[in-house]
Amino acid sequence: MKKIQILGTGCQKCTKLADLTRQAADELGIEYELEKVTKISDIMKFGVMVTPALVVDGQVKVAGGLPNVERIKEMIK
């Protein structure tokens, strides 16, 4: 099972990244757990200075951007 985390304080882009990520994972048909990390102190533990960010199995895949569904699929495979 993939552990997918969305890092962000709950802004519009953070919510959109969560929606796109959920869509990408569902389309891939993988088992996953999606967690939203909203506390600044927890986000900083990942070394991320700009949100939203996508973390897959502990690795930051993108920060500060909003990739499309196809790009997210590549990141979470």
N, C-alpha and C positions, 0 to 999 in steps of 0.2 A: 504494500500500500504506500502510495506517495504521500508525503506530508507537504502540503502547500500552504504558504503563509503570505498574507497580504500585509505589508507594513504601511501604516498610514493612520492619521488621526481621525479619519472619517469624512474627509473632504469628498467633493463630487468625483474627482479623478480616482480616489481610492475606492469608492463604491463601484465605479465603472470598471476598474481593473479587476475587482472581485467578481463582478458579473461576467466579464469576458473570460476570466480564468475558469470559472465554473462551467461556462459553455464549452470551452476548449477541452476540458477534462471529460465532460460528458460525451462530447463527440468522439473522443478517443476511446471511450468505453473503459477507462481505467478506474481502479479503486483508489480513492483519495480521501484525505481529510483536509478540509479547508479551514484555516484559522485566521482571524483578523487580529493583528497585533497593533494596538492603538496607543499604548503608553510610550511616551518619548524615551524613557530610560530603557525600555525593552527594545525599541527600534534601534537605538544607538549601539546596543550590544552587537548588532550585525555590521556596524561600521557604515551604516547608511546615513547620509546627511540630507538627502532629498527624497521626498515621497511623491507618489506611491512607489513601492518596491515589491517585487515578486521574489519569493524565496522558495526553492524546491529542494526538499531533503537537506536543509541547512545551508544551501548555497544561494547567494544572491544572484539572480539571473538578470534583473533589470532594475534600475532605480531612476526615478524622476521622469519616466516616460510612460506612454500608454500604447503598448504594442497591439497589433490586431490579433484576432483569434488564431490565424495561421501561424504567426510568429510565436504566440504563447504555446501552441501545440508542440512546436519544435523544442521549446525550453523545458517542457514538462515530460517529454518522452523518456 
